[in-house]
C-alpha cells in the first residue's frame, strides 16, 4: 500500500502560555509529528551518509547509474539507464545504497513509527517505478542477507512518499524468502538503506532527485463523514459521462469514455494540431450542465478522485467543474480547473485537490493558469458539471475512475491506495 503526502506546518503556540503548557504543546507536537530523520544531503551530522550506485552485474548486465550530491539544493541526484540483459532478454536493474554495497552503518532507531518516508521526484519521461530497500542486522540466514523491499511510483513533483512497514517484503537476490523476521522487530537495527529501479521492470533512462528519507507515523485517512459523493459508478451518485475531443483548426486528438466493473474508463490519444504545431485536448465530462445536479460542496475543502492510471505515457491531467447552468461557453472555457498527477499503478489511488488549486482564469490555448481565482462558496453550491482534461500533453492515456467526491482536507495532501 502506497501513500503519498505533503506534511502540513504545525501552528506556533499562542504567545501567552505557561511553561507547563508550552512543554505539553511540544510533547503533543512530537507525538503528532514523530518523524525520525534517516538520511539528508545537507551535511547534517547523523543523517549524512556516503552513497554508492550499484549496477546490475548478472549475466552480462549493462545497466549503469551515477550519483552526486547537489550541495546548492541539498539533493542527492541519481542518474542512469536500465538496459536489456542480452543473455536474459529482459531488463536489468540499478540500485543506490547507503553506505554502499557490502558496507554497514548504524542508522537511527525508528521504533514506534508506522512507515518509511522518502521525499523525491523523477524526471518526466523517464522511469517512474522504483523500490525502497532496507537491510537490518537481524535479516540474515547463514551467509545470506535479506533485503526488505517496497514499491513506490514517482511523479515529476517533489513529494513525500509514505510506505507503511506492512508493505515491505523480504527477498534475497530478487527471490522472496521466509526466514527474515518481521520488519517491525528490526527498526532499531537498520544498517543499510537505498533505492532500486523496479525489478522486474522496464528498460529506460531515469533521473531521480532525493531530498530526504525518514520514518514517521501514518497520516490520517479521510472517513465517510469527511466527504460527499458527487459522482460514482456504484449507483450511489450516478451520472452520464462522455468524452469530447479538440475540434479547433483540425484537431486530431481522440478519446472515449466507457463504464465497466464499477468504474469509468477514460482513454485516448492526444495528438498535435497541425495548424498550431501544439498538442490538442480531450475532455471526459458528466451530462450537460443544463441537466446536471450535484450536492452543495461548500462545506468541504476540495475534490477527491478515486482512480488509477493503467495505460499510455500521460500522467498529468486537469480536474475541472462548471458552476453555470445556461452559459455553455463558461462550461468549456471558464471552468474552475486544477492540475493533478497520477503515476501509473495497478492499484486504485485517491488524489485530493484543494479548492485553492482551482482557478477559472486560464489560457484557452494552452490550458495554463493565468491568474489565481479559487471558487467562492456560491460556485461550490452550484456545481453543474465535472470534467477531466488531457491538455498540453502528447501521447496515449487510460484512466479508470471510481468516484469524484467533495471532501475535507486530510491531515496531509495524500495519495492513498484504495
Residue pairs with C-beta under 8 A, 6 or more apart in sequence:
1 163
1 164
1 166
1 167
1 347
1 416
1 417
2 150
2 151
2 152
2 153
2 161
2 162
2 163
2 167
2 345
2 347
2 349
2 415
2 417
3 115
3 161
3 162
3 163
3 164
3 218
3 219
3 414
3 415
3 416
3 417
4 155
4 159
4 160
4 161
4 162
4 414
4 415
5 159
5 160
5 162
5 219
5 410
5 412
5 413
5 414
5 415
6 159
6 160
6 412
6 413
7 33
7 35
7 160
7 412
8 411
8 412
10 29
10 32
10 33
13 21
13 22
13 25
17 25
32 217
33 216
33 217
34 112
34 113
34 216
34 217
35 117
35 214
35 215
35 216
36 108
36 109
36 110
36 113
36 214
36 215
36 216
37 44
37 46
37 47
37 108
37 212
37 213
37 214
38 47
38 107
38 108
38 110
38 190
38 193
38 212
38 213
38 214
38 215
39 47
39 48
39 49
39 98
39 107
39 193
39 212
39 213
40 47
40 48
40 74
40 211
40 212
40 213
41 48
41 69
41 70
41 71
41 74
41 75
41 76
41 210
41 211
41 212
42 48
42 74
43 71
46 108
47 108
47 212
49 98
49 99
49 105
50 98
50 99
50 100
50 103
51 67
51 69
51 76
51 96
51 97
51 98
51 99
51 100
51 194
52 67
52 96
52 97
52 98
52 99
52 100
52 101
52 103
53 64
53 65
53 66
53 67
53 78
53 80
53 94
53 95
53 96
54 94
54 95
54 96
54 97
54 100
54 101
55 61
55 63
55 64
55 65
55 80
55 92
55 94
55 95
56 62
56 63
56 82
56 85
56 92
56 93
56 94
58 85
58 88
58 92
59 85
59 87
59 88
60 85
60 86
60 87
61 83
61 85
61 92
61 93
62 83
62 84
62 85
62 86
62 92
63 80
63 81
63 82
63 83
63 85
63 91
63 92
63 93
63 94
63 197
64 80
64 81
64 83
64 94
65 78
65 79
65 80
65 81
65 94
65 96
65 206
66 78
66 79
66 80
67 76
67 77
67 78
67 79
67 96
68 76
68 77
69 75
69 76
69 77
70 76
70 77
70 209
74 211
75 209
75 210
75 211
76 96
76 209
76 210
76 211
77 207
77 208
77 209
77 210
78 96
78 195
78 206
78 207
78 208
78 209
78 210
79 205
79 206
79 207
79 208
80 94
80 197
80 205
80 206
81 94
81 203
81 204
81 205
81 206
82 91
82 92
82 93
82 94
82 127
82 197
82 201
82 202
82 203
82 204
82 205
82 206
83 91
83 92
83 203
84 90
84 91
84 92
84 203
85 91
85 92
90 200
91 199
91 200
91 201
91 202
91 203
93 196
93 197
93 199
93 201
94 196
94 197
94 206
95 133
95 194
95 195
95 196
95 197
96 194
96 195
96 196
97 133
97 192
97 193
97 194
98 105
98 192
98 193
98 194
99 105
99 192
103 192
104 191
104 192
105 191
105 192
106 191
107 190
107 191
107 192
107 193
108 190
108 215
109 187
109 188
110 187
110 188
110 190
110 215
111 187
111 188
112 187
113 165
113 187
113 215
113 216
113 217
114 164
114 165
114 216
114 217
114 218
115 162
115 163
115 164
115 165
115 167
115 215
115 216
115 218
116 132
116 134
116 150
116 162
116 163
116 165
116 168
116 213
116 214
116 215
117 160
117 161
117 162
117 163
117 212
117 213
117 214
117 215
117 216
118 132
118 152
118 160
118 161
118 163
118 195
118 210
118 212
118 213
119 158
119 159
119 160
119 161
119 210
119 211
119 212
119 213
119 214
120 154
120 158
120 159
120 161
120 195
120 208
120 209
120 210
120 211
121 154
121 155
121 156
121 157
121 158
121 159
121 208
121 209
122 128
122 130
122 154
122 155
122 156
122 206
122 207
122 208
123 156
123 206
123 207
123 208
124 156
124 315
124 316
125 313
126 204
126 205
126 206
126 207
127 197
127 198
127 201
127 202
127 204
127 205
127 206
128 153
128 154
128 155
128 315
128 343
128 344
129 151
129 153
129 154
129 197
129 198
129 201
129 202
129 344
130 151
130 152
130 153
130 154
130 195
130 196
130 197
130 198
130 208
131 149
131 150
131 151
131 152
131 195
131 196
131 197
131 198
131 199
132 149
132 150
132 152
132 163
132 168
132 193
132 194
132 195
133 147
133 148
133 149
133 192
133 193
133 194
133 195
133 196
134 147
134 148
134 168
134 183
134 190
134 192
134 193
135 145
135 146
135 147
135 148
135 190
135 191
135 192
135 193
136 148
136 183
136 186
136 189
136 190
136 191
137 186
137 189
137 191
138 181
138 185
138 186
138 189
139 145
139 146
139 147
139 148
139 170
139 180
139 181
139 186
140 146
141 172
141 177
141 179
141 180
144 172
144 177
144 179
145 172
146 170
146 171
146 172
146 177
146 179
146 180
147 170
147 171
147 172
148 168
148 169
148 170
148 180
148 183
148 186
149 168
149 169
149 170
149 171
149 196
150 163
150 167
150 168
150 169
151 167
151 198
152 161
152 163
153 343
153 344
153 345
154 161
154 208
154 343
155 315
155 341
155 343
156 315
156 316
156 341
157 341
158 209
158 211
160 412
162 216
162 218
162 219
162 414
164 218
165 183
165 184
165 187
168 183
169 176
170 176
170 177
170 180
170 183
171 177
174 199
187 215
193 213
195 208
195 210
197 206
219 410
219 411
219 412
219 414
220 410
220 411
221 410
221 414
221 416
222 304
222 350
222 407
222 408
222 410
226 407
226 408
226 410
227 300
227 304
227 405
227 406
227 407
227 408
228 295
228 297
228 300
228 405
228 406
228 407
229 236
229 237
229 295
229 403
229 405
230 237
230 294
230 295
230 297
230 303
230 383
230 386
230 403
230 404
230 405
230 406
231 237
231 238
231 239
231 241
231 286
231 294
231 386
231 403
231 404
232 238
232 402
232 403
232 404
233 259
233 262
233 263
233 264
233 401
233 402
233 403
234 262
234 402
234 403
237 403
239 286
239 287
239 292
239 386
240 286
240 287
241 257
241 259
241 264
241 266
241 284
241 285
241 286
241 287
242 257
242 284
242 285
242 287
243 255
243 256
243 257
243 266
243 268
243 282
243 283
243 284
243 285
244 255
244 282
244 283
244 285
245 251
245 253
245 254
245 255
245 268
245 280
245 281
245 282
245 283
246 252
246 253
246 273
246 280
246 281
246 282
248 273
248 276
248 280
249 273
249 274
249 275
249 276
250 273
250 274
250 275
251 271
251 273
251 280
251 281
252 271
252 272
252 273
252 274
252 280
253 268
253 269
253 270
253 271
253 273
253 279
253 280
253 281
253 282
253 390
254 268
254 269
254 271
254 282
255 266
255 267
255 268
255 269
255 282
255 283
255 284
255 390
256 266
256 267
256 268
257 264
257 265
257 266
257 284
258 264
258 265
259 265
262 402
263 307
263 348
263 400
263 401
263 402
264 284
264 400
264 401
265 398
265 399
265 400
265 401
266 284
266 388
266 397
266 398
266 399
266 400
266 401
267 311
267 312
267 396
267 397
267 398
267 399
268 282
268 390
268 396
268 397
269 312
269 395
269 396
269 397
270 279
270 280
270 281
270 282
270 314
270 390
270 391
270 393
270 394
270 395
270 397
271 279
271 280
271 394
272 278
272 279
272 280
272 394
273 279
273 280
276 365
278 365
278 366
279 391
279 392
279 393
279 394
281 367
281 389
281 390
281 391
281 392
282 389
282 390
283 332
283 387
283 388
283 389
284 387
284 388
284 389
284 399
284 401
285 385
285 386
285 387
285 388
286 292
286 385
286 386
286 387
287 385
288 328
288 385
289 322
289 324
289 325
289 326
289 328
289 331
289 384
289 385
290 325
290 326
290 328
290 384
292 383
292 384
292 385
293 384
294 383
294 384
294 386
295 406
296 380
296 381
297 303
297 380
297 381
297 383
297 406
298 377
298 380
298 381
300 380
300 406
300 407
300 408
301 354
301 355
301 407
301 408
301 409
302 352
302 353
302 354
302 355
302 356
302 357
302 406
302 407
302 409
303 319
303 321
303 352
303 353
303 404
303 405
303 406
303 407
304 350
304 351
304 352
304 353
304 403
304 404
304 405
304 406
304 407
305 319
305 340
305 342
305 350
305 351
305 353
305 401
305 403
305 404
306 348
306 349
306 350
306 401
306 402
306 403
306 404
306 405
306 418
307 342
307 348
307 349
307 351
307 399
307 400
307 401
307 402
308 342
308 345
308 346
308 347
308 348
308 349
308 399
308 400
309 315
309 342
309 343
309 344
309 345
309 397
309 398
309 399
310 344
310 345
310 346
310 398
310 399
310 400
311 396
311 397
311 398
312 395
312 396
312 397
312 398
313 395
313 396
313 397
314 390
314 393
314 395
314 396
314 397
315 341
315 342
315 343
315 344
316 339
316 340
316 341
316 392
316 393
317 339
317 340
317 341
317 342
317 388
317 389
317 390
317 399
318 337
318 338
318 339
318 340
318 367
318 388
318 389
318 390
318 391
319 337
319 338
319 340
319 353
319 387
319 388
319 389
320 335
320 336
320 337
320 338
320 358
320 386
320 387
320 388
320 389
321 335
321 336
321 358
321 383
321 385
321 386
321 387
322 330
322 331
322 334
322 335
322 336
322 383
322 384
322 385
322 387
323 330
323 336
323 375
323 378
323 379
323 380
323 382
323 383
323 384
324 330
324 331
324 334
324 382
324 384
325 382
325 384
327 334
331 384
331 385
333 364
334 360
335 360
335 385
335 387
336 358
336 359
336 360
336 374
336 375
336 379
337 358
337 359
337 360
337 362
337 367
337 369
337 387
337 389
338 353
338 357
338 358
338 359
339 357
340 351
340 353
341 351
342 349
342 351
342 399
342 415
345 417
347 417
347 418
348 400
348 402
348 417
348 418
349 415
349 416
349 417
349 418
350 414
350 415
350 416
350 418
351 415
352 407
352 409
352 410
352 413
352 414
352 415
354 409
354 413
355 374
355 375
355 380
356 374
357 374
358 374
358 375
359 369
359 371
359 372
359 373
359 374
360 373
360 375
361 369
361 370
361 371
361 372
361 373
362 368
362 369
362 370
363 369
363 370
366 391
366 392
367 389
367 391
367 392
368 392
380 406
386 404
388 399
388 401
390 397
402 418
